[in-house]
Amino acid sequence: MALDTSEQTTQLAEVIFLLKKLEGATIPAGLREKIDIMLKRLRRMARQGQSAGEYEAIAKYIDWCLSIPWGKFVEDNLNLQNAKAVMDSRHYSHEEVKELVLEYLAILNRKTQLGESEYSAPVMAFVGVQGAGKTSLAMAIAEALGRPFFRISLGAVGRSSELRGSPHAHYSGQPGQVLRCLVGSRCMNPVILLDEFDKVSGAEAIRKDFMAIMLEILDPQQNKTFRDWYIDYPIDLSKVLFIATANRFTTVSRELLDRMEVIEFTDYPMDVKQKIAQDYLFPQSLRYAGLQETELQISEDAWPDLVNAFGRDQGVRRLERNLQRMARKVIKRIVTGEATSVVVTKENAEEFIREALPSIEAIRHIDYTLSDQYRPVDPSV
């Protein structure tokens, strides 16, 4: 089907735009030659007013190729003192992981001084209970390095093509998620979080394909020439810092585990949860509710009761959620004029615990913190 004049003009303008984009692009020579041929074909198709279907597929492919940040790298902040300060300010505890990052930075620092660039980042695998801070520490590592951070939720991966991409010859062809992360970060060395590694589809065939692809992505001997099926050209992933997270790694192949630095995240003891609540979660809850520091204060002796009631579950997610719930109750009082500020003390902590906890959760947890009149009658509850 022939195109009308306006559509032909639009297509020609797009071809000119892609030609100019190619002129200023840093791109491998072999891929440049391939794109040159495709652009000539596009120009011929636009002048002849051919159907838009094939034109759109070719134009989209060229645009993706030119959007990949070939040879562009974010300069790492290799100051170890700064990295330690950033990680400590964003994440409490898990010193073993922080030490591994500092060791990695120290090697990068020395390699840079020696003018050597052949060093692949370690693949860190965080395994442990939900809410133990695996994702927040990954984000802190990216900030410490000064690199862009991207998250791929593997729990949502239902087909291997979502990671590797699908051929561009198909009209519905798309790049894989790893390539999308590179384009989004505008560099070849972002931090990519492979979240929920253990929640990939339970179908055996999909899981085997997934493990094979992840081996290509994570293995330093293979990821220098990773091939996304959409681009169909080798892409160097060796400078990407991959961090995998999972609740357990029992379903991960031995070949993959051998290429990872597996670090266990155990649950926090209550004293550490209290420290996290005071220094990290509570300030975040104030910002979440729009509260000033003077409008909601918690006395030191009230914290053990609050943490024991709010944070009995593994990790700190429920603790954070309950602190936010308490902050919502307080901001409502202030906005409606019931109070101008609130101070939670050991004497009135029970009142705020009862308000903040959902009824079922209150029955299960109130036994740990409150007086006998609030204990459940049935000890099995």
N, C-alpha and C positions, 0 to 999 in steps of 0.2 A: 504494500500500500504506500503510495507516494505521500510525501508530507507537503503541507502548504508552505508558503513563502516565509511566514513568521517563524515556523518551527525550524526551517532550514537555517534562517538567520541566527536563531538561538543556538543551534548545534554548532555552527561555524564559530560563533563567539566562544563557546565552551572549548572547542578544539584549540583556538588561539590561546585561551587561558591556560590550558594544560601544557601547551608548547612552552609558554613563558615560565610555568612552574617547573618544567623539566630542565630548562636552561639554568635555573638557579639552584637546582637540587643536587645534593651529594648522594650518589646512587651507584651501586656496583656496575661496572662496565657491561657485563653480560646482560643485566636487567635493562640497562639503558638502551642497548641495541634492540631488545625485544619490544620496549615501549615505543621506540622510534618507528618501528614497522607498524605497530598498532595505531599510532597517531596518523600515519599516512593513510592507513585504511579508514580511520574515522573521518578524515578530511574528505576522502573520496565519497564515503557514504553520505556525508552531510551535503556535499555539492550535488549529488545525484538524487537527494531527497528520498533515500531508502527508509524502510520501516524503522521505527524507533526502538524496537525490542532488542535487536542485536547491538545497536549503537549504545544503548543504556548500559548493557552488560560490560562492554569493552571500556566505556568511559569510567564506569564505577571501578573497574579493576585498576586502571591507570591511576586514578585518584588515590586509591588505597596504597599502591606501590610508592607513590610520591609522598604520601603522608607518613611513611615509616621513617623514623629519625636515624637513618643510616649513619653510623660513625659519630653520632652525637652522644656525649656522656656528661652527666652532672658531676661536677668536681666534688669529691667526698670531703667532708670536714674531718680531718684526720687528727684533730686535737683530742687526745684521750681524756683529758680532764673535763673538757666540754661535753664529750659523749657521756661520761659517767654522771655529770651534773644533770643533763637532760633526762637520762633514763631514770635517775633517782627522783626527779621532780614529777615525772609522769607515772612512775610505777614503783610501788614499795615491795621489797623482798625479792626473791628469786635471784640471788646474787650470782649463782652459777651461770645463768644465762647471760647476765651482764658481763661477767668475766670472759665468756666466750666471745662476745661482741668486741670487747676491748682487745682481746688477743688477735682477732681478725683485723681490727684497725691497726694494731701495731705492725702486723705483717704488711698490710697495705702501705703503711707509712714507710717502712724500710724498703719495700719494692719500688716505691716512688722515688726515694732517694737514690736507689741504684739504677733508676731508669728502666726497670723491668715492668712489663705490663702483663706477662703471662701468668696470671694468678686467678683461679676461679674461686668465687665466694662459696663458703660452706652452705650446705642445705640444712637448716635447723628444723627439727621436728619437735613441736611442743605437744606433749600428750598429758592429759589429766582431766580432772573433773570440770564440769561447766562452771563458768564464773570465776575461774582461778586466775584470770588476767592474761590469758594467752594472746588474745587479739590486741589488748591495750599495750602489752609489751612490744609486740610487733610494730605497732604504730610509733612507739617511743624510739625503737631502733631506727626506723626510717627518718624520724625527726633528728636524731642524734647524728646520723650520717649526712643529713641534708638532701635526702633523695625523695622523689615522689613515692607515694604509697598507693597501692591498688590491691583490692581484695577480689578473689574469685571464689564464689561459693560452690564448692564441689558437690554439696548436697543437692544442688539443683541440676546437676549434669545428668541428662538422660541418654545422651548419645556422644560417642567419642568425637564426632565432628564439631561439637561445641568447643572442644579444646584445640583441635587441629585445623578446623575450618573445612569448608566444602568447595569443590572445584568451581572456579570462576566462570567456566563455560556454561554452567547452569544459570538460568535467570535468577534463581533464588540463592545463588552461591554467596557465602559470607566468610570473612576471616574468623579464625578461632579466637577464644578469649585472651590467650596469651599475647597474640599479635595486637589485639585491641588495647591491651594494657600498655604496650610499647608506644602505640600511636597516641594514646591519651596522656602518657607521661612526657612525651616529646624527648625521650632519651632512651638509650639502650641499657641503662643500669638502674631501673627502679627497684623498689622493694615490692615483691608480689606475695601476698598472703594467700596460700592455698588452703582455704578454710574448710572445715568439716571433711577432712580427708577420708574418714571412715564411713561417710554417709553416701558414697556413690551408689548408684543403683545396685540392688541386690542380684540382678540378673547376671549369671555367671559369664555369659559372652561379653556383655558390656563391661563387666569388671576386668576381664582379661585384656580387652582392648584398652581400657583406661590405664591399667598398669603398664602396658607396653608403651603407650604414649608418654606417661609420666616418666618412664625410664629415659626416653629420648630427651625430655625437657630438663630433667634433673642431673643426668649423668654427665660429668665434665668432659668425658671422652666423646659424647654424642651431641651435646647441646650447642656446640660451636657451629654445627651445620643443621640445626633443626629446620625442617621443611613444613611450613604451613601449606595445606593442600590448596588453599585459595590463591596464595601468591605463587606457590610452586617454584620457590627459589630459596636457597639456604639462608637462614637467619641466625646470627650469633647471639645465643642467650647466656654465654659464659659469664658475663659481668652482671647479670641480674641476681639479686639476693632473694632467693626463694625461702619462704618460711611456711612450713606445713603445720596445721593444727588438727588434733583429733582427740576424742575422749578415750580411744584405745586404738592400737595399731595391729590388732590380731588379724584383721582382714587384709593387711598390706603385705605384698610379696617380699620375700627375703631379699631379692635382688635390689628392691627399692630401699629397704631398711639399711642395707649395707652402705648405701650412699648418703645416709642422713646422720646428722648429729642429733640423736634422740635424747630429749631432755624432759624429765618427768615433772609435772606440776602437781604437787600434792595439795590437799586442802590446807587452808590457813588455820593455825591455832587461834583461839579466841582473842588472845592479846594482840596478835598481828592484825586480825580483823578490826579490832578497836582502833589501832593506829591508822589503818587504811580508811576507816570510817571518819575519823577525826580530821585527817590531813588531806584526804582526797575526795571521798564521797560526799561529805557534808558541805564543803564549799561548792561542789558541783550541784548539789540539791538546792542551795541558796540561789545560784544563778538560774537553775531550771525554773524556780518559782518566782523569780524576780524580786527576791528578798534582799534587803541590806543586812550587813553583818550585825548591826545593832537591833534588827527587828526579830531575829531568832537566834538565841544563844543557848548553849548546852553546857551545864556545869560539869567539871571533871568527874565528880562522883556519880553523875547520872549515866555516864557512858557505858559502864559494865552492864547495867540493867537493859539499856536500849539495844546494845549489841547482842546480848544473850537472847533477847526476844525477837529482834529483827533479823538476826543472822545465823539462825540454827542450821539452815541448809548448807550444803556444800557450796564453796565459792562465795562470792560477794554480790551476785546479781540481785538476790532477793533483799539483801541488806540495803543495797542502793535503792531498790524500788520502794522499800518501806520508809526510808529516809525522805524520799521524794514525796511519798504519800503524806507524811507528817508535815513537810513543808507546804503542801497544798492546803492542808487543814489550817495552818497558821496564816497563810496569805489570805484565806477566806475571812478569817477573824479580823484581820487588819483592814481589808477592803470594805467589809460591812460595818466597820466601826466598833466591833466588840472589843478590840484591843489595839494598842498602838505598838506594842512589842511583846514578845513572849520569851521567858527564860525557863528552860526545862531543868529541873533539879531532881535530886534523888527522891525528894518528898512527893513531887507531882509527876514523876516519870510514868507511873501506872496509868494516869489519865491519858497521856499522849500515846502510850502503847496500845491501850484499848481502842482509841480513836483511829490509829493508823493501821492496825492489823485487821485484815478481813476476818469475819466471824469464825470461819473454820480454822484458819491459821492461828487465830487468837486462842482457841480451845487447845490446840496442839502445843503452843509455845508458852502460854501464860504460866504454866506450871513451873517453868524454869526461873521465873523472875518475880512473880507477884506473891502476895500474901495468901494464906490458906483459903480465904473466902472466895478466891478466884480460881482455885484449883479444880479441875474436872472431877466430878463424882466418880465416873467410871475410869479406873486407872488404865484401861486398855485403849482409851482414846488417844 
